[in-house]
């Protein structure tokens, strides 16, 4: 179960991820992403059954909405980099396929 504390920690990670994305700091991005995944798993695995106050629920709602906004901004910064990486990887696969096809023909 998501708690106000874990929600706040996830939001802090997303805020740091945006800063890292703006700086193209992929190592920090990766570390923060792993932290968010761990927090998400902990929240879904938790057996805690507690009633939240209306104030806590509203605060978590705002935090989740902000995380979604930050996620969109992060993707805007990383989108061009990810597209370029896909092109490079796709080009490498084509090169290997062509080399493989021509090497199968044997020497001229």
N, C-alpha and C positions, 0 to 999 in steps of 0.2 A: 504494500500500500504506500502510495506517495505521501510523504509527510511534509509539513511546512519547511522543516530543516533540509530535507533532501531536495525539495523543489528549489529552495534558495541556493543550494550548492550547485544544482544543475544550471540555474540561471547565471551564476557567476562563471561557470565553465563556458557557457555560450557567449557571454560578454568577452571573455578572454579569447575565445576562438575567433571572434570577429576581428579583434586587434591583431591576432596572429595571421588571419587571412589577408588583412590589409597589408601586412608586412611580408606576405608570401613565406611565412615561417611554417613550413610543412611539418617539421619535427614537433613543434609545439602543438600544432593542430592535431596531429596523430595522438599525442599524449592526452590531450584534453578529450578527444573523441573516445579513447579507451576509458577515461574516467567517467564520462557520461554513460557509456554502455554499462559500466559496473554499477553506477547509481540506479540506472533503469532496471537492471537485473535484481538488485537488492530490493527495489520497490515492488517488483512483481512477485518476488519470492517471499516477501515479508508476510507473516501471518498476523501482524498487528491489526487489531480491530478496535479502533478508537473513533469516537465521535469528534468532529472538528467544529469549532465555533463558526458562526456565520462570517465573522471577520477573517478567520483563517482560510475558510473556503474561498472567499472573495480575493484574498491576497494570492492564494495559489492560482486562481483563475487568471489573475492579472499577470502573474509570473509566467504561466504557460503561454499566454497570448504573446508576451514579450519574447519568449524563447522561439516561438514560431516566426516572429518578425526577424529576429537575429539570424535564424536558420536561412531565411530567404536572402538576407544581406550577405551572409557567408557564401552562399551558392553564387550570388552575383559576382563576388570577387574571385571565386575559384573556378567558375564556369569556363572562362577562356583558357585557363591553365589545363583544366581537365580535357577540354576539346583538343588542345594541342597535343596532350599526352596520348589521347586516343588516336589521333592522326599518325603520330610517330610510331605507336605500337602497330597500327594497321599497316603502315608502310613497311615495317620490318617483316610482318607476316607475309606480305606480297612478295618482298624480295626473297625470302626463304623459299616460297612456293615456286618462283621463277627459277631460282638456282637449282632447286630440287628437280624441276621438270627438265631443265637443260642438262643436268648432270646424268639423268637417267638415259639420255640419248648416247652417252659415251663420247669419247674423243672424236674430233672431226677427221 
